[in-house]
């Protein structure tokens, strides 16, 4: 293992409004000590530091489908609609076990209806890839997790790489290339130079963290241990 999971980050035009939405959907609380009333990052807190979600302000407009999206559990699609989401593709039409929805800023996510959804309802982060098996192998080396290959369906999964055993990182094939910065990313604790040696690309440094990109250009942030 070269690095470990730290937290999840979402970009938002209105962090306060989108943060309140995602707190309700996932089952987190808005942290009043780290969530200012003026425009700025909003922190959503949960059972551990690893469950934290940062909702950060961005000036980059959303132009394409999210290349990373969240999978969440819910008691019904209607209850998520009531929080401010809209249905993009119902499960009844797609034939899949989930409904594709969009958050109040248009970001896609998938809802899995459960008879008894857990209190913490985020169960997956899905990554669009040109080569999902290569991506899963790379991230598996970084996080010290052996990928599970679903060869018949063309995707791969990392289990136990996030803040709990339920959350999976799922790497799925798509035909389109990445063209804009992602509005969803995760943060790691690790060594920047080791990650670059493994094949990450250095983007830029800030006083508190370094921004890198994985082999397919997906941005992530690294904090020193």
Buried (B, 14 or more C-beta within 10 A) or exposed (E): EBBBBBBBBBBBBBBBBBBBBBBBBBBBEBBEEBBEEEEEBBBBBBEEEBBBBBBBBBEEEBEEBBBBBBBBBBEEBEBBBEBBBEBBBEBEEEEEEBBBBBBBBEBBBBBBBBEEBEEBBBBBBBBBBBBBBBBBBBBBBBBEBEBBBBEEEEBBBBBBBBBBEBBBBBBBBEEEEBEEBBBBBBBBBBBBEEBBEBEBEBBEEEEEBBBBBBBBBBBBBBBEE
